[in-house]
Amino acid sequence: MVEAFPEEVAFVLHTLRAVFHTDAQAKRQGLSPAERLLLHQKESGPRMKALQDWMARRFAEHTVEPHSGLGQAISYMQNHWEKLSLFLRVPGAPLDNNITERILKRPFCIGRTRSSIGR
């Protein structure tokens, strides 16, 4: 998708990179969940709003075909926006679910041994 839509992908990545940077800043500063929420509302809220508006404009202005790869990615984000932006409304809500995924994968990895890998 990057090759087909380099500017669009760059915009989304630039926006999300800034949001994750804000989250890293909150962690470095040792902010409480409530303080982190306020920081994200101030710093990330406008960025996420700009991303949401940008996505809506792509379809409204017919600059992205809804069934294209980019259109499907935008639709996915729009359909899951409430969950993807939960960190702007709920103290302590994570930006990603990496921890959850690691916990879910752990029981499956524990039983694997070197000899069973690659069979």
Biopython code that builds the backbone (N, CA, C, O; Angstrom):
import numpy as np
from Bio.PDB.StructureBuilder import StructureBuilder

atoms = [
    (1, "MET", "N", (0.825, -1.191, 0.000)),
    (1, "MET", "CA", (0.000, 0.000, 0.000)),
    (1, "MET", "C", (0.870, 1.255, 0.000)),
    (1, "MET", "O", (0.481, 2.281, -0.558)),
    (2, "VAL", "N", (2.037, 1.175, 0.620)),
    (2, "VAL", "CA", (2.913, 2.334, 0.690)),
    (2, "VAL", "C", (3.292, 2.795, -0.716)),
    (2, "VAL", "O", (3.335, 3.992, -0.998)),
    (3, "GLU", "N", (3.564, 1.826, -1.593)),
    (3, "GLU", "CA", (3.968, 2.179, -2.949)),
    (3, "GLU", "C", (2.829, 2.869, -3.707)),
    (3, "GLU", "O", (3.071, 3.793, -4.484)),
    (4, "ALA", "N", (1.612, 2.429, -3.486)),
    (4, "ALA", "CA", (0.458, 2.982, -4.202)),
    (4, "ALA", "C", (-0.010, 4.312, -3.630)),
    (4, "ALA", "O", (-0.528, 5.151, -4.366)),
    (5, "PHE", "N", (0.164, 4.518, -2.326)),
    (5, "PHE", "CA", (-0.341, 5.726, -1.654)),
    (5, "PHE", "C", (0.720, 6.303, -0.713)),
    (5, "PHE", "O", (0.469, 6.412, 0.488)),
    (6, "PRO", "N", (1.885, 6.671, -1.218)),
    (6, "PRO", "CA", (2.973, 7.091, -0.323)),
    (6, "PRO", "C", (2.660, 8.326, 0.522)),
    (6, "PRO", "O", (3.004, 8.360, 1.703)),
    (7, "GLU", "N", (2.022, 9.328, -0.053)),
    (7, "GLU", "CA", (1.715, 10.552, 0.700)),
    (7, "GLU", "C", (0.670, 10.297, 1.774)),
    (7, "GLU", "O", (0.781, 10.806, 2.890)),
    (8, "GLU", "N", (-0.334, 9.517, 1.442)),
    (8, "GLU", "CA", (-1.402, 9.225, 2.390)),
    (8, "GLU", "C", (-0.878, 8.404, 3.571)),
    (8, "GLU", "O", (-1.179, 8.690, 4.730)),
    (9, "VAL", "N", (-0.089, 7.377, 3.246)),
    (9, "VAL", "CA", (0.475, 6.539, 4.298)),
    (9, "VAL", "C", (1.412, 7.364, 5.176)),
    (9, "VAL", "O", (1.421, 7.207, 6.397)),
    (10, "ALA", "N", (2.202, 8.243, 4.556)),
    (10, "ALA", "CA", (3.117, 9.097, 5.324)),
    (10, "ALA", "C", (2.349, 9.992, 6.287)),
    (10, "ALA", "O", (2.785, 10.195, 7.420)),
    (11, "PHE", "N", (1.214, 10.529, 5.853)),
    (11, "PHE", "CA", (0.411, 11.384, 6.732)),
    (11, "PHE", "C", (-0.098, 10.606, 7.943)),
    (11, "PHE", "O", (0.000, 11.076, 9.077)),
    (12, "VAL", "N", (-0.637, 9.430, 7.698)),
    (12, "VAL", "CA", (-1.180, 8.616, 8.793)),
    (12, "VAL", "C", (-0.061, 8.222, 9.759)),
    (12, "VAL", "O", (-0.219, 8.341, 10.973)),
    (13, "LEU", "N", (1.062, 7.758, 9.225)),
    (13, "LEU", "CA", (2.172, 7.352, 10.079)),
    (13, "LEU", "C", (2.747, 8.522, 10.872)),
    (13, "LEU", "O", (3.083, 8.374, 12.047)),
    (14, "HIS", "N", (2.860, 9.671, 10.238)),
    (14, "HIS", "CA", (3.360, 10.869, 10.925)),
    (14, "HIS", "C", (2.436, 11.236, 12.087)),
    (14, "HIS", "O", (2.901, 11.569, 13.177)),
    (15, "THR", "N", (1.140, 11.173, 11.849)),
    (15, "THR", "CA", (0.156, 11.500, 12.888)),
    (15, "THR", "C", (0.242, 10.517, 14.051)),
    (15, "THR", "O", (0.305, 10.923, 15.211)),
    (16, "LEU", "N", (0.244, 9.232, 13.737)),
    (16, "LEU", "CA", (0.277, 8.224, 14.786)),
    (16, "LEU", "C", (1.615, 8.193, 15.521)),
    (16, "LEU", "O", (1.664, 7.903, 16.717)),
    (17, "ARG", "N", (2.695, 8.490, 14.807)),
    (17, "ARG", "CA", (4.007, 8.558, 15.455)),
    (17, "ARG", "C", (3.999, 9.630, 16.539)),
    (17, "ARG", "O", (4.543, 9.418, 17.623)),
    (18, "ALA", "N", (3.391, 10.771, 16.258)),
    (18, "ALA", "CA", (3.320, 11.855, 17.244)),
    (18, "ALA", "C", (2.496, 11.437, 18.461)),
    (18, "ALA", "O", (2.829, 11.803, 19.588)),
    (19, "VAL", "N", (1.430, 10.678, 18.245)),
    (19, "VAL", "CA", (0.597, 10.193, 19.352)),
    (19, "VAL", "C", (1.402, 9.237, 20.227)),
    (19, "VAL", "O", (1.362, 9.339, 21.453)),
    (20, "PHE", "N", (2.128, 8.312, 19.610)),
    (20, "PHE", "CA", (2.945, 7.376, 20.385)),
    (20, "PHE", "C", (4.094, 8.104, 21.085)),
    (20, "PHE", "O", (4.499, 7.714, 22.180)),
    (21, "HIS", "N", (4.613, 9.146, 20.467)),
    (21, "HIS", "CA", (5.649, 9.964, 21.109)),
    (21, "HIS", "C", (5.091, 10.613, 22.379)),
    (21, "HIS", "O", (5.770, 10.653, 23.405)),
    (22, "THR", "N", (3.871, 11.115, 22.310)),
    (22, "THR", "CA", (3.229, 11.713, 23.483)),
    (22, "THR", "C", (3.061, 10.673, 24.582)),
    (22, "THR", "O", (3.265, 10.973, 25.759)),
    (23, "ASP", "N", (2.693, 9.456, 24.207)),
    (23, "ASP", "CA", (2.531, 8.403, 25.202)),
    (23, "ASP", "C", (3.875, 8.058, 25.851)),
    (23, "ASP", "O", (3.947, 7.836, 27.060)),
    (24, "ALA", "N", (4.930, 8.014, 25.050)),
    (24, "ALA", "CA", (6.261, 7.745, 25.596)),
    (24, "ALA", "C", (6.683, 8.862, 26.554)),
    (24, "ALA", "O", (7.313, 8.606, 27.580)),
    (25, "GLN", "N", (6.336, 10.084, 26.211)),
    (25, "GLN", "CA", (6.626, 11.234, 27.078)),
    (25, "GLN", "C", (5.916, 11.067, 28.422)),
    (25, "GLN", "O", (6.505, 11.318, 29.474)),
    (26, "ALA", "N", (4.662, 10.646, 28.386)),
    (26, "ALA", "CA", (3.898, 10.432, 29.626)),
    (26, "ALA", "C", (4.557, 9.362, 30.488)),
    (26, "ALA", "O", (4.622, 9.500, 31.710)),
    (27, "LYS", "N", (5.047, 8.291, 29.852)),
    (27, "LYS", "CA", (5.713, 7.229, 30.599)),
    (27, "LYS", "C", (7.024, 7.717, 31.200)),
    (27, "LYS", "O", (7.320, 7.432, 32.360)),
    (28, "ARG", "N", (7.813, 8.453, 30.413)),
    (28, "ARG", "CA", (9.085, 8.984, 30.921)),
    (28, "ARG", "C", (8.873, 9.895, 32.123)),
    (28, "ARG", "O", (9.666, 9.892, 33.065)),
    (29, "GLN", "N", (7.795, 10.674, 32.081)),
    (29, "GLN", "CA", (7.503, 11.609, 33.159)),
    (29, "GLN", "C", (6.816, 10.937, 34.339)),
    (29, "GLN", "O", (6.612, 11.567, 35.377)),
    (30, "GLY", "N", (6.458, 9.668, 34.191)),
    (30, "GLY", "CA", (5.795, 8.943, 35.268)),
    (30, "GLY", "C", (4.423, 9.487, 35.600)),
    (30, "GLY", "O", (4.025, 9.512, 36.765)),
    (31, "LEU", "N", (3.694, 9.925, 34.577)),
    (31, "LEU", "CA", (2.369, 10.504, 34.801)),
    (31, "LEU", "C", (1.374, 9.451, 35.265)),
    (31, "LEU", "O", (1.442, 8.291, 34.857)),
    (32, "SER", "N", (0.463, 9.864, 36.108)),
    (32, "SER", "CA", (-0.630, 8.992, 36.528)),
    (32, "SER", "C", (-1.570, 8.796, 35.340)),
    (32, "SER", "O", (-1.493, 9.555, 34.373)),
    (33, "PRO", "N", (-2.452, 7.801, 35.385)),
    (33, "PRO", "CA", (-3.411, 7.624, 34.295)),
    (33, "PRO", "C", (-4.230, 8.896, 34.009)),
    (33, "PRO", "O", (-4.488, 9.220, 32.850)),
    (34, "ALA", "N", (-4.634, 9.605, 35.058)),
    (34, "ALA", "CA", (-5.419, 10.832, 34.853)),
    (34, "ALA", "C", (-4.569, 11.921, 34.201)),
    (34, "ALA", "O", (-5.047, 12.645, 33.327)),
    (35, "GLU", "N", (-3.318, 12.035, 34.624)),
    (35, "GLU", "CA", (-2.415, 13.039, 34.026)),
    (35, "GLU", "C", (-2.093, 12.690, 32.576)),
    (35, "GLU", "O", (-2.021, 13.569, 31.717)),
    (36, "ARG", "N", (-1.900, 11.392, 32.314)),
    (36, "ARG", "CA", (-1.648, 10.931, 30.946)),
    (36, "ARG", "C", (-2.838, 11.244, 30.055)),
    (36, "ARG", "O", (-2.674, 11.681, 28.915)),
    (37, "LEU", "N", (-4.039, 11.018, 30.580)),
    (37, "LEU", "CA", (-5.253, 11.321, 29.828)),
    (37, "LEU", "C", (-5.295, 12.797, 29.448)),
    (37, "LEU", "O", (-5.579, 13.137, 28.299)),
    (38, "LEU", "N", (-5.016, 13.662, 30.396)),
    (38, "LEU", "CA", (-5.029, 15.099, 30.110)),
    (38, "LEU", "C", (-3.979, 15.472, 29.065)),
    (38, "LEU", "O", (-4.242, 16.286, 28.180)),
    (39, "LEU", "N", (-2.794, 14.879, 29.168)),
    (39, "LEU", "CA", (-1.748, 15.152, 28.181)),
    (39, "LEU", "C", (-2.193, 14.712, 26.796)),
    (39, "LEU", "O", (-2.025, 15.446, 25.822)),
    (40, "HIS", "N", (-2.760, 13.511, 26.708)),
    (40, "HIS", "CA", (-3.234, 13.021, 25.406)),
    (40, "HIS", "C", (-4.381, 13.887, 24.876)),
    (40, "HIS", "O", (-4.437, 14.171, 23.680)),
    (41, "GLN", "N", (-5.273, 14.296, 25.736)),
    (41, "GLN", "CA", (-6.372, 15.150, 25.270)),
    (41, "GLN", "C", (-5.829, 16.455, 24.690)),
    (41, "GLN", "O", (-6.339, 16.961, 23.691)),
    (42, "LYS", "N", (-4.792, 16.990, 25.326)),
    (42, "LYS", "CA", (-4.206, 18.253, 24.865)),
    (42, "LYS", "C", (-3.363, 18.063, 23.603)),
    (42, "LYS", "O", (-3.509, 18.804, 22.631)),
    (43, "GLU", "N", (-2.481, 17.063, 23.632)),
    (43, "GLU", "CA", (-1.518, 16.880, 22.547)),
    (43, "GLU", "C", (-2.037, 15.983, 21.417)),
    (43, "GLU", "O", (-1.925, 16.330, 20.241)),
    (44, "SER", "N", (-2.595, 14.849, 21.777)),
    (44, "SER", "CA", (-3.008, 13.861, 20.775)),
    (44, "SER", "C", (-4.423, 14.093, 20.260)),
    (44, "SER", "O", (-4.740, 13.723, 19.130)),
    (45, "GLY", "N", (-5.272, 14.701, 21.080)),
    (45, "GLY", "CA", (-6.658, 14.941, 20.669)),
    (45, "GLY", "C", (-6.757, 15.691, 19.347)),
    (45, "GLY", "O", (-7.453, 15.234, 18.441)),
    (46, "PRO", "N", (-6.079, 16.836, 19.209)),
    (46, "PRO", "CA", (-6.148, 17.560, 17.932)),
    (46, "PRO", "C", (-5.574, 16.760, 16.762)),
    (46, "PRO", "O", (-6.069, 16.856, 15.640)),
    (47, "ARG", "N", (-4.547, 15.984, 17.020)),
    (47, "ARG", "CA", (-3.953, 15.159, 15.953)),
    (47, "ARG", "C", (-4.925, 14.084, 15.498)),
    (47, "ARG", "O", (-5.095, 13.851, 14.302)),
    (48, "MET", "N", (-5.564, 13.430, 16.466)),
    (48, "MET", "CA", (-6.518, 12.384, 16.123)),
    (48, "MET", "C", (-7.741, 12.968, 15.417)),
    (48, "MET", "O", (-8.288, 12.346, 14.507)),
    (49, "LYS", "N", (-8.168, 14.153, 15.829)),
    (49, "LYS", "CA", (-9.291, 14.822, 15.166)),
    (49, "LYS", "C", (-8.918, 15.148, 13.718)),
    (49, "LYS", "O", (-9.726, 14.977, 12.806)),
    (50, "ALA", "N", (-7.681, 15.620, 13.521)),
    (50, "ALA", "CA", (-7.222, 15.928, 12.166)),
    (50, "ALA", "C", (-7.183, 14.665, 11.310)),
    (50, "ALA", "O", (-7.530, 14.704, 10.130)),
    (51, "LEU", "N", (-6.766, 13.554, 11.897)),
    (51, "LEU", "CA", (-6.752, 12.280, 11.172)),
    (51, "LEU", "C", (-8.169, 11.837, 10.827)),
    (51, "LEU", "O", (-8.435, 11.393, 9.710)),
    (52, "GLN", "N", (-9.062, 11.960, 11.782)),
    (52, "GLN", "CA", (-10.462, 11.587, 11.548)),
    (52, "GLN", "C", (-11.068, 12.452, 10.429)),
    (52, "GLN", "O", (-11.753, 11.934, 9.547)),
    (53, "ASP", "N", (-10.816, 13.752, 10.467)),
    (53, "ASP", "CA", (-11.325, 14.652, 9.427)),
    (53, "ASP", "C", (-10.709, 14.331, 8.071)),
    (53, "ASP", "O", (-11.395, 14.346, 7.049)),
    (54, "TRP", "N", (-9.407, 14.040, 8.069)),
    (54, "TRP", "CA", (-8.703, 13.706, 6.831)),
    (54, "TRP", "C", (-9.325, 12.466, 6.187)),
    (54, "TRP", "O", (-9.547, 12.436, 4.977)),
    (55, "MET", "N", (-9.606, 11.442, 7.002)),
    (55, "MET", "CA", (-10.209, 10.218, 6.476)),
    (55, "MET", "C", (-11.590, 10.508, 5.889)),
    (55, "MET", "O", (-11.916, 10.034, 4.800)),
    (56, "ALA", "N", (-12.393, 11.279, 6.603)),
    (56, "ALA", "CA", (-13.744, 11.601, 6.123)),
    (56, "ALA", "C", (-13.676, 12.365, 4.800)),
    (56, "ALA", "O", (-14.479, 12.123, 3.899)),
    (57, "ARG", "N", (-12.727, 13.277, 4.686)),
    (57, "ARG", "CA", (-12.581, 14.059, 3.444)),
    (57, "ARG", "C", (-12.193, 13.188, 2.256)),
    (57, "ARG", "O", (-12.613, 13.459, 1.131)),
    (58, "ARG", "N", (-11.399, 12.144, 2.489)),
    (58, "ARG", "CA", (-10.981, 11.262, 1.388)),
    (58, "ARG", "C", (-12.209, 10.687, 0.693)),
    (58, "ARG", "O", (-12.258, 10.618, -0.535)),
    (59, "PHE", "N", (-13.199, 10.274, 1.480)),
    (59, "PHE", "CA", (-14.409, 9.708, 0.883)),
    (59, "PHE", "C", (-15.349, 10.798, 0.379)),
    (59, "PHE", "O", (-15.931, 10.665, -0.698)),
    (60, "ALA", "N", (-15.502, 11.869, 1.147)),
    (60, "ALA", "CA", (-16.416, 12.953, 0.756)),
    (60, "ALA", "C", (-15.986, 13.608, -0.555)),
    (60, "ALA", "O", (-16.822, 13.970, -1.383)),
    (61, "GLU", "N", (-14.682, 13.755, -0.731)),
    (61, "GLU", "CA", (-14.158, 14.394, -1.942)),
    (61, "GLU", "C", (-13.878, 13.395, -3.061)),
    (61, "GLU", "O", (-13.409, 13.769, -4.135)),
    (62, "HIS", "N", (-14.168, 12.126, -2.801)),
    (62, "HIS", "CA", (-13.975, 11.051, -3.777)),
    (62, "HIS", "C", (-12.541, 10.961, -4.272)),
    (62, "HIS", "O", (-12.299, 10.688, -5.448)),
    (63, "THR", "N", (-11.583, 11.193, -3.365)),
    (63, "THR", "CA", (-10.176, 11.071, -3.736)),
    (63, "THR", "C", (-9.636, 9.679, -3.426)),
    (63, "THR", "O", (-8.512, 9.346, -3.802)),
    (64, "VAL", "N", (-10.440, 8.869, -2.739)),
    (64, "VAL", "CA", (-10.076, 7.488, -2.439)),
    (64, "VAL", "C", (-11.264, 6.605, -2.755)),
    (64, "VAL", "O", (-12.389, 6.870, -2.331)),
    (65, "GLU", "N", (-10.998, 5.553, -3.506)),
    (65, "GLU", "CA", (-12.026, 4.563, -3.822)),
    (65, "GLU", "C", (-12.248, 3.700, -2.580)),
    (65, "GLU", "O", (-11.294, 3.128, -2.052)),
    (66, "PRO", "N", (-13.496, 3.596, -2.104)),
    (66, "PRO", "CA", (-13.762, 2.833, -0.874)),
    (66, "PRO", "C", (-13.279, 1.384, -0.911)),
    (66, "PRO", "O", (-12.965, 0.820, 0.137)),
    (67, "HIS", "N", (-13.213, 0.771, -2.086)),
    (67, "HIS", "CA", (-12.823, -0.641, -2.169)),
    (67, "HIS", "C", (-11.334, -0.826, -2.454)),
    (67, "HIS", "O", (-10.864, -1.957, -2.582)),
    (68, "SER", "N", (-10.594, 0.276, -2.553)),
    (68, "SER", "CA", (-9.144, 0.175, -2.737)),
    (68, "SER", "C", (-8.503, -0.230, -1.412)),
    (68, "SER", "O", (-9.168, -0.248, -0.376)),
    (69, "GLY", "N", (-7.238, -0.547, -1.446)),
    (69, "GLY", "CA", (-6.525, -0.891, -0.221)),
    (69, "GLY", "C", (-6.575, 0.232, 0.792)),
    (69, "GLY", "O", (-6.820, -0.003, 1.975)),
    (70, "LEU", "N", (-6.343, 1.458, 0.331)),
    (70, "LEU", "CA", (-6.399, 2.604, 1.236)),
    (70, "LEU", "C", (-7.819, 2.831, 1.726)),
    (70, "LEU", "O", (-8.030, 3.134, 2.900)),
    (71, "GLY", "N", (-8.786, 2.690, 0.845)),
    (71, "GLY", "CA", (-10.186, 2.864, 1.239)),
    (71, "GLY", "C", (-10.603, 1.848, 2.291)),
    (71, "GLY", "O", (-11.336, 2.184, 3.222)),
    (72, "GLN", "N", (-10.148, 0.621, 2.153)),
    (72, "GLN", "CA", (-10.473, -0.408, 3.139)),
    (72, "GLN", "C", (-9.792, -0.115, 4.474)),
    (72, "GLN", "O", (-10.378, -0.343, 5.532)),
    (73, "ALA", "N", (-8.557, 0.388, 4.428)),
    (73, "ALA", "CA", (-7.854, 0.741, 5.664)),
    (73, "ALA", "C", (-8.553, 1.901, 6.371)),
    (73, "ALA", "O", (-8.695, 1.895, 7.594)),
    (74, "ILE", "N", (-8.986, 2.889, 5.600)),
    (74, "ILE", "CA", (-9.709, 4.025, 6.181)),
    (74, "ILE", "C", (-11.030, 3.556, 6.778)),
    (74, "ILE", "O", (-11.393, 3.957, 7.884)),
    (75, "SER", "N", (-11.746, 2.713, 6.050)),
    (75, "SER", "CA", (-13.023, 2.186, 6.559)),
    (75, "SER", "C", (-12.813, 1.420, 7.852)),
    (75, "SER", "O", (-13.608, 1.544, 8.784)),
    (76, "TYR", "N", (-11.752, 0.631, 7.916)),
    (76, "TYR", "CA", (-11.459, -0.117, 9.140)),
    (76, "TYR", "C", (-11.258, 0.850, 10.307)),
    (76, "TYR", "O", (-11.832, 0.665, 11.380)),
    (77, "MET", "N", (-10.448, 1.872, 10.092)),
    (77, "MET", "CA", (-10.193, 2.835, 11.172)),
    (77, "MET", "C", (-11.471, 3.566, 11.571)),
    (77, "MET", "O", (-11.724, 3.777, 12.758)),
    (78, "GLN", "N", (-12.269, 3.949, 10.594)),
    (78, "GLN", "CA", (-13.526, 4.643, 10.908)),
    (78, "GLN", "C", (-14.475, 3.730, 11.679)),
    (78, "GLN", "O", (-15.129, 4.168, 12.625)),
    (79, "ASN", "N", (-14.550, 2.471, 11.280)),
    (79, "ASN", "CA", (-15.451, 1.526, 11.946)),
    (79, "ASN", "C", (-15.013, 1.198, 13.368)),
    (79, "ASN", "O", (-15.837, 0.818, 14.200)),
    (80, "HIS", "N", (-13.732, 1.342, 13.647)),
    (80, "HIS", "CA", (-13.191, 1.024, 14.968)),
    (80, "HIS", "C", (-12.724, 2.267, 15.719)),
    (80, "HIS", "O", (-11.981, 2.155, 16.694)),
    (81, "TRP", "N", (-13.145, 3.436, 15.282)),
    (81, "TRP", "CA", (-12.649, 4.690, 15.841)),
    (81, "TRP", "C", (-12.872, 4.808, 17.351)),
    (81, "TRP", "O", (-11.991, 5.274, 18.073)),
    (82, "GLU", "N", (-14.025, 4.395, 17.821)),
    (82, "GLU", "CA", (-14.317, 4.508, 19.259)),
    (82, "GLU", "C", (-13.277, 3.749, 20.075)),
    (82, "GLU", "O", (-12.789, 4.255, 21.086)),
    (83, "LYS", "N", (-12.940, 2.546, 19.644)),
    (83, "LYS", "CA", (-11.947, 1.747, 20.367)),
    (83, "LYS", "C", (-10.540, 2.291, 20.154)),
    (83, "LYS", "O", (-9.741, 2.331, 21.090)),
    (84, "LEU", "N", (-10.231, 2.714, 18.920)),
    (84, "LEU", "CA", (-8.894, 3.219, 18.617)),
    (84, "LEU", "C", (-8.589, 4.531, 19.335)),
    (84, "LEU", "O", (-7.424, 4.857, 19.564)),
    (85, "SER", "N", (-9.614, 5.271, 19.686)),
    (85, "SER", "CA", (-9.406, 6.568, 20.345)),
    (85, "SER", "C", (-9.807, 6.541, 21.824)),
    (85, "SER", "O", (-9.966, 7.593, 22.443)),
    (86, "LEU", "N", (-9.969, 5.359, 22.380)),
    (86, "LEU", "CA", (-10.380, 5.213, 23.770)),
    (86, "LEU", "C", (-9.398, 5.893, 24.726)),
    (86, "LEU", "O", (-9.801, 6.390, 25.778)),
    (87, "PHE", "N", (-8.115, 5.915, 24.367)),
    (87, "PHE", "CA", (-7.097, 6.532, 25.217)),
    (87, "PHE", "C", (-7.326, 8.030, 25.407)),
    (87, "PHE", "O", (-6.721, 8.642, 26.287)),
    (88, "LEU", "N", (-8.199, 8.626, 24.586)),
    (88, "LEU", "CA", (-8.539, 10.049, 24.720)),
    (88, "LEU", "C", (-9.708, 10.275, 25.679)),
    (88, "LEU", "O", (-10.045, 11.419, 25.987)),
    (89, "ARG", "N", (-10.327, 9.190, 26.151)),
    (89, "ARG", "CA", (-11.502, 9.313, 27.016)),
    (89, "ARG", "C", (-11.404, 8.545, 28.333)),
    (89, "ARG", "O", (-12.095, 8.879, 29.296)),
    (90, "VAL", "N", (-10.554, 7.522, 28.384)),
    (90, "VAL", "CA", (-10.496, 6.651, 29.557)),
    (90, "VAL", "C", (-9.084, 6.677, 30.144)),
    (90, "VAL", "O", (-8.120, 6.339, 29.457)),
    (91, "PRO", "N", (-8.960, 7.078, 31.416)),
    (91, "PRO", "CA", (-7.634, 7.080, 32.040)),
    (91, "PRO", "C", (-7.022, 5.675, 32.023)),
    (91, "PRO", "O", (-7.674, 4.702, 32.401)),
    (92, "GLY", "N", (-5.771, 5.583, 31.582)),
    (92, "GLY", "CA", (-5.058, 4.316, 31.574)),
    (92, "GLY", "C", (-5.312, 3.423, 30.377)),
    (92, "GLY", "O", (-4.697, 2.363, 30.267)),
    (93, "ALA", "N", (-6.200, 3.821, 29.476)),
    (93, "ALA", "CA", (-6.455, 2.996, 28.293)),
    (93, "ALA", "C", (-5.189, 2.960, 27.433)),
    (93, "ALA", "O", (-4.610, 4.005, 27.136)),
    (94, "PRO", "N", (-4.755, 1.746, 27.030)),
    (94, "PRO", "CA", (-3.520, 1.656, 26.251)),
    (94, "PRO", "C", (-3.722, 2.093, 24.805)),
    (94, "PRO", "O", (-4.840, 2.102, 24.292)),
    (95, "LEU", "N", (-2.620, 2.454, 24.163)),
    (95, "LEU", "CA", (-2.674, 2.805, 22.742)),
    (95, "LEU", "C", (-2.738, 1.561, 21.870)),
    (95, "LEU", "O", (-3.285, 1.594, 20.767)),
    (96, "ASP", "N", (-2.185, 0.481, 22.359)),
    (96, "ASP", "CA", (-2.184, -0.760, 21.584)),
    (96, "ASP", "C", (-2.514, -1.927, 22.512)),
    (96, "ASP", "O", (-2.702, -1.748, 23.715)),
    (97, "ASN", "N", (-2.580, -3.107, 21.937)),
    (97, "ASN", "CA", (-2.895, -4.285, 22.743)),
    (97, "ASN", "C", (-1.734, -5.275, 22.728)),
    (97, "ASN", "O", (-1.949, -6.481, 22.849)),
    (98, "ASN", "N", (-0.515, -4.780, 22.583)),
    (98, "ASN", "CA", (0.647, -5.661, 22.536)),
    (98, "ASN", "C", (0.762, -6.535, 23.780)),
    (98, "ASN", "O", (1.076, -7.720, 23.675)),
    (99, "ILE", "N", (0.510, -5.964, 24.955)),
    (99, "ILE", "CA", (0.602, -6.738, 26.193)),
    (99, "ILE", "C", (-0.427, -7.866, 26.180)),
    (99, "ILE", "O", (-0.110, -9.002, 26.534)),
    (100, "THR", "N", (-1.646, -7.558, 25.777)),
    (100, "THR", "CA", (-2.698, -8.565, 25.718)),
    (100, "THR", "C", (-2.330, -9.670, 24.744)),
    (100, "THR", "O", (-2.519, -10.850, 25.041)),
    (101, "GLU", "N", (-1.805, -9.299, 23.587)),
    (101, "GLU", "CA", (-1.424, -10.309, 22.600)),
    (101, "GLU", "C", (-0.322, -11.216, 23.129)),
    (101, "GLU", "O", (-0.354, -12.426, 22.905)),
    (102, "ARG", "N", (0.658, -10.640, 23.833)),
    (102, "ARG", "CA", (1.732, -11.448, 24.402)),
    (102, "ARG", "C", (1.192, -12.420, 25.444)),
    (102, "ARG", "O", (1.618, -13.574, 25.502)),
    (103, "ILE", "N", (0.253, -11.956, 26.268)),
    (103, "ILE", "CA", (-0.332, -12.823, 27.287)),
    (103, "ILE", "C", (-1.106, -13.966, 26.640)),
    (103, "ILE", "O", (-1.017, -15.110, 27.086)),
    (104, "LEU", "N", (-1.864, -13.660, 25.591)),
    (104, "LEU", "CA", (-2.652, -14.695, 24.922)),
    (104, "LEU", "C", (-1.767, -15.711, 24.214)),
    (104, "LEU", "O", (-2.108, -16.892, 24.166)),
    (105, "LYS", "N", (-0.643, -15.278, 23.667)),
    (105, "LYS", "CA", (0.252, -16.181, 22.942)),
    (105, "LYS", "C", (1.090, -17.031, 23.883)),
    (105, "LYS", "O", (1.521, -18.122, 23.509)),
    (106, "ARG", "N", (1.325, -16.558, 25.079)),
    (106, "ARG", "CA", (2.234, -17.224, 26.002)),
    (106, "ARG", "C", (1.889, -18.691, 26.249)),
    (106, "ARG", "O", (2.785, -19.530, 26.148)),
    (107, "PRO", "N", (0.637, -19.052, 26.570)),
    (107, "PRO", "CA", (0.339, -20.474, 26.823)),
    (107, "PRO", "C", (0.666, -21.364, 25.631)),
    (107, "PRO", "O", (1.034, -22.524, 25.811)),
    (108, "PHE", "N", (0.539, -20.843, 24.429)),
    (108, "PHE", "CA", (0.813, -21.643, 23.246)),
    (108, "PHE", "C", (2.308, -21.814, 23.023)),
    (108, "PHE", "O", (2.742, -22.814, 22.453)),
    (109, "CYS", "N", (3.083, -20.857, 23.464)),
    (109, "CYS", "CA", (4.534, -20.916, 23.279)),
    (109, "CYS", "C", (5.222, -21.726, 24.361)),
    (109, "CYS", "O", (6.303, -22.265, 24.125)),
    (110, "ILE", "N", (4.627, -21.829, 25.544)),
    (110, "ILE", "CA", (5.264, -22.515, 26.658)),
    (110, "ILE", "C", (5.511, -23.991, 26.328)),
    (110, "ILE", "O", (6.576, -24.519, 26.645)),
    (111, "GLY", "N", (4.566, -24.646, 25.710)),
    (111, "GLY", "CA", (4.688, -26.065, 25.408)),
    (111, "GLY", "C", (5.601, -26.374, 24.243)),
    (111, "GLY", "O", (5.924, -27.539, 24.010)),
    (112, "ARG", "N", (6.021, -25.374, 23.515)),
    (112, "ARG", "CA", (6.876, -25.599, 22.352)),
    (112, "ARG", "C", (8.327, -25.735, 22.788)),
    (112, "ARG", "O", (8.817, -24.978, 23.626)),
    (113, "THR", "N", (8.979, -26.683, 22.221)),
    (113, "THR", "CA", (10.415, -26.858, 22.472)),
    (113, "THR", "C", (11.165, -26.660, 21.175)),
    (113, "THR", "O", (10.564, -26.603, 20.102)),
    (114, "ARG", "N", (12.452, -26.557, 21.269)),
    (114, "ARG", "CA", (13.257, -26.387, 20.052)),
    (114, "ARG", "C", (13.007, -27.523, 19.075)),
    (114, "ARG", "O", (12.969, -27.297, 17.865)),
    (115, "SER", "N", (12.838, -28.734, 19.573)),
    (115, "SER", "CA", (12.657, -29.881, 18.687)),
    (115, "SER", "C", (11.295, -29.865, 17.994)),
    (115, "SER", "O", (11.133, -30.470, 16.934)),
    (116, "SER", "N", (10.306, -29.172, 18.590)),
    (116, "SER", "CA", (8.979, -29.147, 17.967)),
    (116, "SER", "C", (8.832, -28.001, 16.991)),
    (116, "SER", "O", (7.879, -27.977, 16.212)),
    (117, "ILE", "N", (9.761, -27.042, 17.013)),
    (117, "ILE", "CA", (9.684, -25.909, 16.099)),
    (117, "ILE", "C", (10.141, -26.363, 14.724)),
    (117, "ILE", "O", (11.184, -27.002, 14.583)),
    (118, "GLY", "N", (9.363, -26.034, 13.728)),
    (118, "GLY", "CA", (9.707, -26.338, 12.354)),
    (118, "GLY", "C", (9.190, -27.678, 11.866)),
    (118, "GLY", "O", (9.481, -28.068, 10.735)),
    (119, "ARG", "N", (8.446, -28.380, 12.669)),
    (119, "ARG", "CA", (7.883, -29.653, 12.215)),
    (119, "ARG", "C", (6.708, -29.454, 11.315)),
    (119, "ARG", "O", (6.119, -30.427, 10.845)),
]
sb = StructureBuilder()
sb.init_structure("model")
sb.init_model(0)
sb.init_chain("A")
sb.init_seg("    ")
for serial, (resi, resn, name, xyz) in enumerate(atoms, 1):
    if name == "N":
        sb.init_residue(resn, " ", resi, " ")
    sb.init_atom(name, np.array(xyz, "f"), 0.0, 1.0, " ", f" {name:<3s}", serial, name[0])
structure = sb.get_structure()
